[in-house]
């Protein structure tokens, strides 16, 4: 007879709960995308060139010709402009997020992920987190360029950091719009085009580059209820870049009277709505 060894009860690890599993899987996917970015450095480099060009062109081409609070002082325009350039940079990353997801769909990588025992929303969450890291790097470099050309803040370091966090929250919210676009088109090229078409009017019909006082009345209302405008105004307030002679609001819009709170509300609302839509689209598009 063969002896049967009686061991103690086996220590089987408890399966991770839903939230824990989703967070873990999302971080794994985010790491995969970050490693991919390091292996294709031109993705980061080209992502830096455009915002730097905007800073230089707007500062030195338009700096002495646009009136801010009744003055055409280039230094005033630099301080007025930079929050808008920062916000434009974090939102334009939306096109890259959409193109990346469309590329994964086109290559069948999403189907491979679906065959793994991982949380359904982890693929998209991981992708958006990786894009957030890249956007943060771009914003740090851009802030350095802004300081070189003469931009200055006038608040303490804590408020300045909060200003950048406000911008990154908007960028993360918009990356979910990019994710939905990437899942809704057939090619990365279409995702890039679709991610930029709606961004141009959103960023230019705002308070980012010029005061809304010079716009037609109906555009003033659109600009002051624009989530982009709320974030720009909130960042200016936290940076200490509010301009004397430039009113908070022309139409009395609530978001312009409380831009920081309005920006947070807009960003959280966009994340909730578009994450839900993107995850639902992912489940059906990858079948």
N, C-alpha and C positions, 0 to 999 in steps of 0.2 A: 504493500500500500504506500502510496505517496503521501508524504506529510504535507499538509496545507498550512502555510504560515498565516497566522491571523495578525494582520497589521491593524493599527489604529485607523480611525476614520480618515479617509483621504481629504486633504485640504483643497477643495475645489473653489477657485475664485468666484465670487458672486458676479453675475453679469451686470454690466454697467447699466444704470438707469437711462431713461430716454434723454434727459438733458445732458447728463454726463457723456453719454455716447455721442450725442450730436456735437458737443464742444470738442471732444477728442478727435472725432473724424474731421471736423472742420479745420482744426489745427494741422492735421496731417496733410490735408489738401492744400492748405495755405503754404505749408513748408515746401510741398512739391512745386507750387507755382513760383515761390521765391527762389528756389534752386534753379528753376528754368530761367528766371530773369537774370541771374548771375552768369549763366552760360550764354546768354544773348545780351551782352552789355549795350548793344546799339539801341535796344528797346528803351533803356533808361536815358541814354545820351540824347536820342532824338526827342524824347519826352521833355528834356530840359531846354532844348534849343528854342522851341516856339515861345514859351513864356519869357525867356530871357530877351528874345527879339521884341516881344510886346513891351517889356519894361523900357528897353533902350529907345524904341521908336516913339512910344507915347511920351516918354519923358523929354526927349530932345527935339522931336518934331512938333508936338502939340503943346508942350509945356509953357511956352510963352504966348500962346494965342487963345487959350481957353480961359474965360473969366470965372473965377471962383470967389464968390462973395464980393463981387465988384472989383476984384484985383486980378491982373494977369501975371502975378509973381510966379515964376517957375517953381519955386520952392513950395508954395502953397499947393500947386497942382500935383507935385510929387506926393505930398502927404495925403491929398484927396484921392489920388489915383491908386495907390498901392494896395489898399484893401480890395478894390475892384479887380486888379490883376491877380491877386492871390485867389480870390473867389473864382475867377474865370479859369485859373489853372486847375483847381481841384475839381471843377465841374467838367472841364474838357477831358479829364481822365475817363469820363463815362464812355466815350467812344472806344477807348482802348479796352475797357472791361467787356463791352459788348462784342468787340472783334475777337477777343481771346476766347470767350465762351462759344461764339459761332465757329471758331476754328476747331475747338475741341469737339463740337457737334459734327462738323464736316469730316473730321478724321476718325470718327467713331469712338473717341476716347470716352465720351459720356456713356456709351453702351457698356464699355468695360467697367466703368465705375458702378453701373447699375447691377452688374453681376456679382459685386462684392457685398458682404454683409455690413453696409454702412448706412448711416442716416440719410434720408432722401435729400434734405436741405443742405447737407454738409458740403456737397460739391460747389454749390453756388456761394455759400457762406465763406468757404475757404478761399474761393476765387476773389470775392470782394475784400476779404481781409488782406490778401496779398497785394491787391491793388491799392489798399489804404496805406500799406507800408511804403510802396513805391511813391505814392502821392506825398507822403510825409517827407521822404527824402527830397523830392522835387521842391517842396515848399521850403525846406531848410536852405537849399542852395539858392532858391529865388530870393529869400529874405536877405541872404548875404549880398546878392547882386543889388538888391534895393538899397541896402545900406551904403554900398559903394557909390551909387549914383546920387545919394543925398537924402534918402528917406530916413525919417527919424520918428521914434515913438515918444510919447510924453506921459506915460503912465508907468506904474511899477511893474516889475517883472511878472508878478502873478497875473495881473490883468492882461499883459501882452500874451502870455502863454494861453490864457483862456480865450483870447481872440483867435489864436491859431487853432485851438481845439474846436471852436465854433465853426471855423472854415472846414476843418477836416470832417466834422460831423455832417456838414452839407455835402461834402465830396463823397462820403460813404453812402449817404442817402441816395445821391444821384447814381452811384454805381449799381444800385438795384434796378434803376430804370434801364441802365445799360445792359444789365443781365437779362432783363425781359426782352429788350430789343434783340440781343444776341441769340436768344432762344426762338425768336419769331421770324428770323430771316434764314436764308439758305447758305449764304457765303460770308466770310469775314469782311469782304469789301462792302457788301450791302450793310453790314452792321456798323462799319465805320461811317458810311454816308448817313445812315439813319440815326446814328448817335450824334451827328453834328448839325443836321438840318434844323432841329428844334432848339439846339443850344444857342445858335447865333441870335435869333430874336429874343430869347430869354435873357441873354447877357447884355445885349445892347439896349433893349427897352427896359432900362433899369437906371439906378443911380450910380453905376459902377464907374463910368468914364466922364460923365457930365452931370451937372445938377438937373433934376427933373423940371425945374422952373421954366426952362426954355422949350419944353415939349408941348404939343397940343394938349388941350384939357383932357380928352379921352385917354391919351397915352399916359398922362400923369397918374390917372387912376390905376391903369394897368401896371405901371412901373412901381407904384407904392404898395400894391398888393402882391407883387412878385416875390416869391420866396428868396430869390437871389438878392433882391434889393434889401430885404430884411437882414440877411447875413452880412452883406457889405456894410450896412449902417451899424450893425452890432459890432463888427470888427473895428470899424473906425472909432466907435465909442470906447472900446476896450484898449485900442492903441493910443487914444488921445489925439486922434486925427480929425475930430469934428472941426468944421470950418466956421469962423465967425462970419455972419451975414448969410449963411446958407441954412434955411429953416429945416427942422427935422422933417416936417411934412407940409406939402402944399395943399393937399386935399383933406387933411385931417384924418388920414388912414391910421387905424390902430397899430398895424405892424411897424409903421415908422415912428410912432410915439413910444413904442416899447420894443425896439428892434432885437434886443438880445433874447428876450422871452419868445418873441414871435419867431425868431430863427430856429430856436430849439423846437418849438411846437411844429413848425413846418417840416423840419428834418425828421423828427420822430414819426410824424404822420406819413411822410413819403416812404420811410423805411417799412412801416407796418403794411401799408397798402401794396407797395411794389414788391416787397419780399413775398407776401402772400401770393400775388399774381405770378411772380417768377417761379416759385416752387411748384405751383399748380401747373404752369406751362411746362416746366421741366419734366414732371411726371407724365404728362401726355405726349410731349414732343419726342421723348427718348424711348417711347414704347416701340 
